[in-house]
Amino acid sequence: MTSVNFVPKKVFFTSGSGSHQDRLTSFEMALRKASIECYNLVEVSSILPPKCQIMSKNDGIKELFPGSIVFTVMSRISSNEPGKRITASVGMAIPKNPETEWGYFAEYHTFDETKEEAGRYSEMIANNMYSSISDRVPAKTMNVTESVVVPDNKDWTTAIAAAVFIME
């Protein structure tokens, strides 16, 4: 019996925010700002596969086709409370040997934290998950984070951050 691995080969990062009087439409506006509105997004959990190439958003978008089913690790938060800061972040721990080891993503969303605070925290979570499987520390941590203040007009506002996989 032959087994086929269904493993992402590439990943890119994006984020966005959007506002609208309708909550779901504010999510759509955030997807548009992140340039991932035209895909059927499937949220997955937190593993960066071995040999998964990190690429730029622009190069990644070029490899996708509208309507495609696309797997993503996504953080998402919405609010309609005027003046409230909302922040979505995805942190990543990259292994020292990405050819044979896997890394971790960590989704984090919060109210009233800055972009920098949330980014550091999401990286810390990813680092903790990585370190919990071995005595090693990752080669690098990084994050993609979106932070926005809800406008005074009481529109819904959504912030998203995402790691988007390309399957090839």
N, C-alpha and C positions, 0 to 999 in steps of 0.2 A: 504494500500500500504506500502510495506517495503522499507526502504531506506538503502543503504549500504554506509558507509563512506569510502572514498578513501583517507586515511590519513597515512603519513609516521609514522612508529613506531620507527625507529632508524636512526641515521645520523653519518657519519664519515667525516673526513677532509683530503684533499690531495692537493698536488701541484706538479708542474713540469715545466721544460722548455726544449726546443729542438731547434736545428738549422738544416736547410737544404736549398739548393738553391731554392727549391719550397716552397711557403708560406704554402699551405695546408699540405704538408709533415712535415714542422716544427711544425705545430699543432699536427699532429699524434705523432711526437717524444715527445712532451710535455705530451700528454696523456699517452704514454708508460712510461715515467719517473714517472708519477703520478699513474700508475698501473690501469688506467681506459680505456685503448684503446680498449678492447674487448666487450664493452657494447654499446648499442644504447642509446645515451645520449639525454635527453629531458630537456632543460633549463626551470626552473620555477622561480617565483619571491621569495619574501623575508620573508616568515613566517616560524618560528620554531614552529611546532605544540605543544600543550600541551601533556605531557606524552611521548614526543619523546626522546628516550635514546641516549645520546652521547656515541659513542664507538670508539675504536681505529681503525685505518686504516686496520691493519692486520686482526682484527676480522670482520670488515665490508666486506672486499674483500672475505672472506671465505663464506659469506652468499649470494654472487651473482653468477650467472651462465653466462658464455660467451654468448653473443647474446641477453641478457635480455634488456628490455626497463628499463632504470634507470633514475630517476629524479634527477636533480642536480641544485644547485645555483652555477653559474660559472662566474668568472671574467677571461677575456682573452685579451691579447694585443700582437701585432706582430709589428716587424720593421726589416728593412734591412739596417738601417743607422749605419755604423761602429762606435763603441764606445758609442752608445746611450744606456743608462740604461732603461730597461723596467721592470715594476713591476705590478703584479696582486695580488689582495687581496680580501678576503671575511671576513668581520667582523661579529661578532655575539653578540647580547645582550640577555642574559639568564634571564628569569624572576625569581623573588623571590619564586614564587610558581609554579614550572613547571608542577604540576599535573593539574592545572586549567587555567593557563595563557599561552598565546603564547609569543614567543620572535621574534626577527627580525634578518635577515641577511642583509648585505649591500655589494654589489659588487663595487669594486673600481679598476681602472687601471690607470696607470700614466707613464709619461716619467720623467726621471731624479730625482726621489725620491728614497731614500734608502728603504730597506725592512722594517726597523723600522718605518720610517715616514709614509709609506703607510699603514702598519698594524695599527698604532695608528689612522690614519684618517678613515679607514674602521670601526674600533671599534666605533669611535665618531659618524659616520653616523648611525650605528645600534643603538647606545645609543639614539641619537636624535629621531629616528623613534619610538623607544620604549617609550621614555618619552613623545612624542607627543600624545599618546593615554591615558595617565593618568598622575597623579602627582607623580608617583613612579619612582624610579631609578631601573635599573636592578640589580640582585644579582651579576652579573659578566659580563664582556665583554671579548672577545678573538678574535683571528684572525688566519687565515692560509694565508701565503703570499709567493710568489715566486718572486725573483728579479734576473735579469741577464743582463750582458752587451753584446750587439750585437758584434760578432767577426769582425775582420778587413777584412775577406774574402768576405764581403757583402752578406753572406748567410742570408736568412730570419731566424729570431729567434722569438719564441712564448713563452710566460709565461702564465701559468694558475694557478688558485687557485679554489678549489671547495669544497662545502659541498654536499655530496652524500647521498641521501635518500635510505633507505631500507623499502619496503612496507610490507613485510611478507605475 
